[in-house]
């Protein structure tokens, strides 16, 4: 009996989700260089034999808004409507994806019937890689570089690279005027955790692309690593043991791959 009930619920889910049929639940959009907003419309039809009501909707962040065209929330069999979605691009660049959840009458509070997706491709005029350089406490205070490449027909120059933390001085180097630059960050010390925001100011004529931010971070060692030890050299590790520095001809200094800050990381 229990199995039959579960099976019935699983079969009912796609029926509930299809009560409003959306022609294109996923929209792919190419934004312009200086575009501030993206607006797109999701058209739908009630393909059931009964009235369907839209109860509420919710965007994946404050930058995403939605409204039903004409404010109409109840749809008889065969009726159609349009949900208009607006995304504020702000300082976004590259490829981003935002989701709008739509609840219909009878949906559980935590299970919307409809998920609508906006996949937006935003031009990257000033390409920065990596966006974050990292050290661990006890690492050598060695320099690490951030590369800046311009993806534009016109030259774009980096004017300044200013760090907000004196422990992370930033040096700006020109590789190719108007096209390639490098920012070298060398921590004064790695004895304690710290973070710096390095503000890059360019002469880009498109305001939203003119300023960039990169990050420098010193954080606690990974679990199992002794401060000052090499990767694989935990407390009490025997020299020559598998995974110890002396068992490998490679350098004993471990470098973590740099990347952009993720949600919940050091900012």
Buried (B, 14 or more C-beta within 10 A) or exposed (E): EEEEEEEEEEEEEEEBBEBBBBEEBEBEBEBEEEBEEBEBEBEBBBEBEEEBBBBEBEBBEEBBBBEBEEEEBEBEEEBEBEBEBBBEBEEBBEEBEBBBBBBBEEBEEEEBBBBBBBEBEBBBBBEBEBBBBBBBBBBEEEEBBBEBBBEBEEEBBBEEBEBEBEBBBBEBEEEEEBBBBBBBBBBEEBEEEBBBBBBBBBEBEBEBBBEBBBBBBBBEBEEEBEEEBBBBBBEEBEEEEEEBBEEEEEEEEBBBEBEEBEEEBBE
